[in-house]
Amino acid sequence: MQKFTRRAATLSAFSALALAAACGNGVGNSNAQRIDARVQATLNYLYANYPDSREVSQKSVAQLVMPVITEAGFGIGGGYGRGALLVNGVPVDYYSATSANFGIQIGAQQYAHVLFFMTNDALERFRRTDGWAVGADIEYAFSNVGENFRADSSSSVSPVVAYLFAQAGAKFGATLEGVKYTRIIP
């Protein structure tokens, strides 16, 4: 039986983060204009491919757009990406998203996600909290036929609606559980 040591765990974690950084997710691209361009391209893709998301966006008070999140793991995994918080379509803050996990996993993937803040209270809580982590107050838009997302924005009572899309890679099961958002200066 092989013993799992703290050193092996640390090496696995650093290996996963190095792999994530190498996948072109914006690490090292701290340029605000580059982040803004990626955010706009991500929103254009979302609205073109998932038309229902436009209605959710129009009802929201703000959107946190994370154009590329890269996750990698081999036993211990992690993920990272950068994006912007838009209010009235204008970037007001920039954020990083980080995650770490442990379990039976191997592989890497990239995906985009957008959090739609449906109430001013949810937006203010997000902006006031240093290191906001995804909690139970999030509702996921879900795919019910092929690649068509549905979020019932007329009857939704959730203060935050999340869209995860454009997945690529060989790791399955993207969620936002355990993702921590931190304000950055690009």
N, C-alpha and C positions, 0 to 999 in steps of 0.2 A: 504494500500500500504506500502510495506516494504522499508525503507530508506537505501540506500547503503552508508555506511560511509567509511571514510578513514581507520579507524581501521579495519573494516571488509575486506577491500581491502588488507590491509597489512597482516592480518591473512591468507587470501586466498592465497596470493603470497608465504608466508613462508610455508604454508601447501603443496602447489604444489612443491616447491623446496625440501622440506623434503621428499616427496614421490618420487621425481626424484632421490634423493640421495640414497634412500633405494632400488632402483631397480638394483643395481649392475652395474652401468655404468662406473666404474672406479674412482668415487669420493673417495678420500682417498688412491687410488692406484697410488701414484706419482712416482712409480718405472719405470725408463726408459725401463728396460728389459721387464717388463710386457706390457707396451704400445707397444713396438716393436713387441712382440709376437702376440698381438691382431691385429696390423696393418698387419702383414704378413698373419695371418689367414683370415682377411677380404679380402685382395687382392686375396688370393687363392680361396676363395668362389666366389668372383666377376668374376674372369677369368673362373672358372669351370662352373658357372651357366649362365653367360652372355658373351659368347665368343667374341662378337663384341667389348666388352670393352678392350680387349687386343690390338686391332688395335689402338684404341684411346690412350691407354697408351703409345704405341710405338711412336706415333706422338707427345706426350706431352713432355714438358721440365721438368715437376715436377708434383707430385701428393700430395694432402693433404688428408690423410686417417683418417676418424673418425669412429672407429670400432663400437661404441655404443653411440648413442644419446638417452637420456631418456627424454621424455616430459610428463608432467602431467598438468591437468588443471581442475578447477571448477570455471568457470567465468573468473578468472585470472589464467594464466598458465605460465609455464616456462620450459626450457629444458637445459640440460648440458651434455657434453661429453668431452673426451680428445683424442688426436690423434697426428700424426706426419706428417711432411712435408718431402717427399722423393725427392731427386735429384739424378738421376742416380741410383735409387734403394737404396740409403743410407739415413737414417734419418739425417737431418741437423738441424731441429728445432722441438719443441713440442708445440702444441696449445690446448687451450680449446675453445669450442664452447658453447656460451650461447645464450638463447633467452627468451623473455618475450612477452606475448600477453594478450589481453583482448577481450572478446566477448562471444558469446553463445557457450560454450564448456563444456564437462565433459569427463573425462577418462584419460588414460595413454597409452603410446606406446613407443616402442624402435625401432630404425632403424639404419642402417649404411649409410654413404655416402662417396663418393670420389669426390674431385674436381680435374679435370685434367687441368693444366695450359698449354695452347696450344702455348703461346708465352713467350719469355723472358721478354717482357715489362709487361705482366700481372703478371708474377711471381715477378718481382722487385717491382711493385706497391703493391702487397700483402705483401711482406717482409718489405717494407719501412713504411707502414701505421700501426700505433699502433691502434689495435682495428678495423681491416678491417671488414666491413659488406658487406653481399651479396647485389649486386646491379643488375642493368639491363643488365650488360655485361655477364651474365651467360646463358648458354644454357643447358636445361635439356635433358638428354637421356630419351626417352619415351618408354613405352611398347605399341606395336601395336598389338600383338597377345599373349594373356595369359601373361606369365612372360618373354617374349623376349624383351629385350631393344634394341633400335636402336638409334644410333647417327650417322648422316651422316658426318663422319670425313673428307671425301674428299672435300666436298663443304662447310663445316662449316666455318663461319667467326668469330665465337664467340671466345674470348680469354680464356674463361673458360667453360668447359663442366662438368656438375654434374650428377652423378649417385646416386640415392636414392634406397635402396634395403633392403631386409631382415626385413620388417616391422612385428612387433608383438605387439599386444595390442588391446585395445578397443577404441582408438581415431583415427579418420580418417582424411586424408588430410595432410600428411607431405609435407612441402615445406621448402626451405631454406630462405624464405623471413624473414628478421629481425634477422637472425643469425649473431652473432658477434664473430669473431675469435681473440684471444689474445695469444701472445707468452707466454709460461710458462717455468719454470725450473723444470723438474721432480725430 
